[in-house]
């Protein structure tokens, strides 16, 4: 193991899968991105997961992704961790994004399994080997089988752990038994950061040591409070907070991915629209979303 237990533990906490703001031409809006970073840090977040699913990383060019990472690292300035998602259909491009992340002094990298081509788990290991061989930053495998059709299972840890920079996993799924098994088998030698916002509290109970999620863009303080309440043994308080969060999550899921940027705009962060193939919400959907969000009394 290249990294110490203390270094691995330093990644514990709550991260946003930070939105990537675009202007009216769907180009990066750096000013809003910097405001988002500062707002979320002020609310107590421990860091950011850059250019992931929520950040529309797969819908941007490598050059655009590099610039997003640069802005977040610049604006964070040692006030939190920056984990750069480098996943790409091309292992070589993913490796180049990892090399860039190290060059700009990000704190860690992460990658989904490769998508589209049916390379399976062996191809995933090969993909990760290429990425980690070109970068010395800590590496988190990004397990999101609903999107990639490849699941990273407890039995795969023996191979993943042979990668010197592997420190754990971003686990986005609902199988808490599987997630808990992974967390238990890694013990202090690895960390699981959980990605299903609506199940953050039960994931903590099953061994997750933090979260990376979309709704942390909108309710960063609530997620930090859940984490802190759990750490303090205040489970009832944590449960009440999770219930509040879930009122918002239920509405957002009803309207789909564009709902997160619409909600951010309501809060004063105009992140523009999602890039295609995401369709903008209709005027009727927009009215319904804002009305239902207001009715939650949370956002």
C-alpha positions in Angstrom: 0.0 0.0 0.0 1.6 3.3 -1.2 -0.6 5.5 1.0 -0.9 5.4 4.8 -4.0 4.8 6.7 -3.9 8.5 7.7 -3.7 9.6 4.1 -6.7 7.4 3.2 -8.7 8.7 6.1 -8.1 12.3 5.0 -10.6 11.6 2.2 -13.4 11.0 4.6 -16.3 13.4 4.5 -18.9 15.0 2.2 -18.2 16.0 -1.4 -20.4 17.4 -4.1 -20.4 15.9 -7.6 -20.1 19.5 -8.6 -22.3 20.9 -11.4 -20.5 22.3 -14.5 -22.1 25.7 -15.2 -22.5 26.7 -18.9 -23.4 30.0 -20.4 -26.1 30.6 -23.1 -23.7 29.2 -25.7 -23.2 26.0 -23.5 -19.6 27.0 -22.8 -18.0 26.9 -19.4 -19.1 29.7 -17.1 -16.0 30.0 -14.9 -17.5 32.8 -12.7 -20.5 30.8 -11.6 -18.3 27.7 -11.1 -16.0 29.7 -8.7 -19.1 31.0 -6.8 -20.4 27.4 -6.5 -17.1 26.2 -5.1 -16.9 28.9 -2.5 -20.6 28.6 -1.5 -20.3 24.9 -0.9 -17.0 25.2 1.0 -18.7 27.8 3.2 -21.5 25.4 3.9 -18.9 22.9 5.3 -18.3 20.5 2.4 -15.0 18.6 2.4 -14.4 18.8 -1.3 -15.4 18.2 -4.9 -15.8 15.4 -7.4 -15.1 17.1 -10.7 -16.5 16.2 -14.2 -18.4 13.2 -13.1 -21.9 12.2 -14.2 -23.5 15.3 -12.6 -20.7 17.5 -14.0 -21.4 16.2 -17.5 -17.8 15.1 -17.9 -18.7 12.7 -20.7 -20.3 15.6 -22.7 -17.2 17.8 -22.7 -14.0 17.7 -24.6 -10.8 16.7 -22.7 -9.6 20.3 -22.9 -12.8 21.6 -21.3 -12.6 19.0 -18.6 -9.0 20.0 -17.9 -10.1 23.7 -17.5 -13.0 22.8 -15.1 -10.5 20.9 -13.0 -8.0 23.8 -13.0 -10.7 26.2 -11.9 -11.9 24.0 -9.0 -8.4 23.4 -7.8 -7.5 27.1 -8.1 -10.6 28.2 -6.2 -10.4 25.5 -3.5 -6.9 26.4 -2.5 -6.3 23.8 0.1 -9.7 24.3 1.8 -10.9 20.9 0.7 -10.1 17.9 -1.5 -10.5 17.8 -5.3 -11.1 14.4 -6.9 -11.0 14.6 -10.7 -13.0 12.1 -12.6 -10.9 11.1 -15.6 -13.1 8.3 -17.0 -13.3 8.1 -20.8 -14.1 5.6 -23.5 -10.4 5.9 -24.5 -7.9 4.6 -21.9 -5.2 6.9 -23.4 -7.4 10.0 -23.1 -8.3 9.0 -19.5 -4.6 8.6 -18.7 -3.9 12.0 -20.2 -6.6 13.5 -18.0 -5.1 11.8 -15.0 -1.6 13.2 -15.8 -3.1 16.6 -16.1 -4.9 16.2 -12.7 -1.5 15.5 -11.1 0.1 18.4 -12.9 -2.4 20.9 -11.4 -2.1 19.4 -7.9 -5.5 17.8 -7.6 -5.8 15.5 -4.6 -7.0 12.3 -6.3 -8.5 10.8 -9.5 -11.4 8.5 -10.2 -12.7 6.6 -13.2 -15.7 4.7 -14.2 -15.2 1.4 -16.1 -14.9 1.9 -19.8 -18.2 2.3 -21.6 -19.7 1.2 -25.0 -17.3 -1.5 -26.0 -18.1 -4.8 -24.1 -14.6 -5.3 -22.6 -16.0 -6.7 -19.4 -14.2 -6.7 -16.0 -10.8 -7.8 -17.5 -10.9 -4.8 -19.8 -11.8 -2.6 -16.8 -8.8 -3.8 -14.9 -6.6 -3.1 -18.0 -8.2 0.4 -18.3 -7.5 1.2 -14.7 -3.9 -0.2 -15.0 -3.2 2.2 -17.8 -4.6 5.2 -15.9 -2.9 4.5 -12.6 0.5 3.8 -14.3 0.7 7.3 -15.6 -0.4 9.1 -12.4 0.8 8.8 -8.8 -2.3 10.4 -7.3 -4.7 8.3 -5.1 -7.2 6.4 -7.2 -10.8 5.8 -6.5 -12.6 3.2 -8.7 -16.0 4.6 -9.7 -18.6 1.9 -9.4 -21.8 2.8 -11.1 -23.1 -0.3 -12.8 -26.5 1.2 -13.7 -24.6 3.4 -16.2 -21.6 1.3 -17.2 -23.2 -2.2 -17.0 -20.0 -3.4 -15.2 -20.1 -3.9 -11.5 -17.1 -3.8 -9.3 -17.7 -6.6 -6.7 -16.1 -7.6 -3.4 -14.2 -10.4 -5.2 -12.5 -7.8 -7.5 -10.8 -6.1 -4.6 -7.8 -8.5 -4.7 -7.0 -7.3 -8.1 -7.8 -3.6 -7.5 -5.6 -3.6 -4.4 -2.6 -4.6 -6.5 -2.7 -1.2 -8.1 -0.4 0.8 -5.9 -2.5 4.0 -5.9 -5.9 2.4 -5.3 -7.4 3.8 -2.1 -11.1 2.8 -2.5 -14.3 3.3 -4.3 -17.0 5.8 -5.2 -20.0 3.4 -4.9 -23.2 4.6 -6.6 -25.9 1.9 -6.2 -28.5 0.6 -3.9 -27.0 -2.7 -2.8 -25.9 -1.8 0.7 -25.0 -5.4 1.5 -22.5 -5.4 -1.4 -21.2 -2.0 -0.5 -20.9 -2.9 3.1 -19.0 -6.1 2.2 -16.5 -4.0 0.1 -16.0 -1.5 2.9 -15.6 -4.3 5.4 -13.0 -6.2 3.4 -11.0 -3.1 2.7 -11.1 -2.0 6.4 -8.7 0.9 7.1 -6.8 0.1 3.9 -9.5 1.6 1.7 -12.5 4.0 1.8 -16.0 3.9 0.3 -17.6 7.2 -0.6 -21.3 6.7 -1.3 -23.1 8.1 -4.3 -26.9 7.6 -3.8 -27.9 10.7 -1.9 -31.2 9.4 -0.7 -29.5 6.5 1.2 -26.6 8.4 2.7 -27.4 7.7 6.3 -27.9 3.9 5.9 -24.8 3.8 3.8 -22.8 5.3 6.7 -24.2 2.6 9.0 -23.0 0.0 6.6 -19.4 1.3 6.4 -19.3 4.2 4.0 -17.1 7.0 5.3 -18.6 9.8 3.3 -20.5 10.7 0.2 -20.2 12.1 -3.3 -23.5 13.3 -4.7 -25.5 15.6 -6.9 -27.9 17.0 -4.3 -24.9 18.2 -2.2 -24.8 21.1 -4.8 -28.2 22.2 -3.5 -28.2 21.1 0.2 -24.5 21.0 1.1 -25.1 22.0 4.7 -27.8 19.3 5.2 -25.4 16.5 4.1 -22.7 17.8 6.3 -25.1 17.8 9.3 -26.1 14.2 8.5 -22.5 13.2 8.5 -21.7 15.1 11.7 -24.8 13.8 13.5 -23.9 10.2 12.6 -20.3 10.7 13.8 -21.7 12.0 17.1 -24.0 9.1 17.5 -27.1 11.3 17.1 -28.9 8.9 14.8 -32.4 10.2 15.3 -31.3 13.7 14.3 -29.4 12.3 11.3 -32.6 10.4 10.3 -34.7 13.5 10.5 -32.2 15.4 8.3 -32.1 12.5 5.8 -35.9 12.7 5.6 -35.7 16.4 4.8 -33.1 15.8 2.0 -35.2 13.0 0.6 -38.2 15.2 0.1 -36.1 17.2 -2.3 -34.5 14.2 -3.9 -37.9 12.7 -4.7 -38.9 15.8 -6.6 -35.6 16.0 -8.4 -35.7 12.4 -9.5 -39.3 12.9 -10.8 -38.1 15.6 -13.3 -34.7 14.1 -14.1 -31.1 15.4 -14.5 -32.0 18.9 -15.7 -33.8 19.5 -12.4 -30.6 20.0 -10.5 -29.5 22.9 -12.6 -32.9 24.5 -12.5 -32.8 24.2 -8.7 -29.4 25.7 -8.6 -30.6 28.7 -10.6 -33.5 29.1 -8.1 -30.8 29.4 -5.4 -28.9 32.1 -7.4 -26.4 30.0 -9.3 -27.3 30.1 -13.0 -25.6 27.0 -14.4 -27.4 27.2 -17.7 -28.8 24.1 -19.4 -27.5 20.6 -19.7 -25.8 19.8 -22.9 -27.5 17.5 -25.4 -28.8 14.8 -25.5 -30.5 16.1 -22.3 -33.6 17.9 -23.3 -34.6 21.1 -21.4 -37.6 20.9 -19.3 -40.9 22.2 -20.8 -42.5 25.3 -19.4 -45.1 23.0 -17.8 -42.4 20.8 -16.2 -40.5 23.8 -15.0 -43.6 25.2 -13.3 -44.3 21.9 -11.7 -40.7 21.4 -10.5 -40.5 24.8 -8.9 -43.9 24.4 -7.2 -43.1 21.0 -5.8 -39.6 22.1 -4.6 -41.2 25.0 -2.8 -43.8 22.7 -1.2 -41.0 20.6 0.4 -40.1 23.6 2.6 -36.4 22.4 2.5 -34.7 24.0 -0.4 
